Amino acid sequence: MIRKAELHDEKFWFRLDEHIPKSEFERNVRNGTAYILTDNARCVGLLRYGLFWDEIPFCNLLCIEPKEQHK
């Protein structure tokens, strides 16, 4: 399942994504461009995206917990 990231997901998020500052994570949560991937309500991955020219979506990052890969 995929759901929008929330501020309380910060600890999990930064375990997988060390490439953005906390302020950028918070902005992505507010803008709805950050998602958490779950399996039976357990966080297993994340996705964040941006917009080219403010309208064309592109995936910035897709990351899955190593132990959850290849399923």
N, C-alpha and C positions, 0 to 999 in steps of 0.2 A: 504494500500500500504506500501511497505517497501523500504527504500532508505538508502544509506550509510550516516553515520553521517558526518557532516562537523564541522569545528572549530566554526562556528557561532552558532551551536546548544548547546554550552557549558552551557548556563544558564538553558535551559530545561533539559539537561542531569543531571546536578547536583541537580536538584530538585527531581529527582527519584533515582539517584545512588550516594550515599554519601560514597561509599566504596573504591573508587580509588582516588589517587591524580591527580591533573590537568595534570601532566606530563604523567601519564598513559593514561588518556583520549586522550591527543594529540597523543601519540604513537598508540593507537587503531585506531584513525581517519586516521593517515598516513598509517597504515598497512591494513586498510580496514576491521577491525574486529569489528567495531561498526556500528550499524544500528538504524535508527529512524523509528518507526511505525507511519503512518499517517492515518487520516480519513478526506477526503476532504481537503487536504493540511494542516490540523491541526495536530500538534504533539500530539500523544496519548500514546506512549510507546517507549521502547528502548530494544535493545538486544546487548549483546556483547559476543564474543566467543574467545576461545584460542585453542591451538593445543597441544595434547599429543604427545610427542616425535617428535615435529615439523612437524607432518603430519596428525594427526587424530583430526578433529574438535570436540569441545565440547562446549556446551552453558554454559557460566559463569553466565549470568544474563539475565532474561527476566522479564521486569517490565512494567505494564500497569497502567496508571493513574486510581486511585480508582473510579472516576466517569464514566470511560469508561469500566470498567469491567462488565461482565455478559451480554454483548450485543450479 
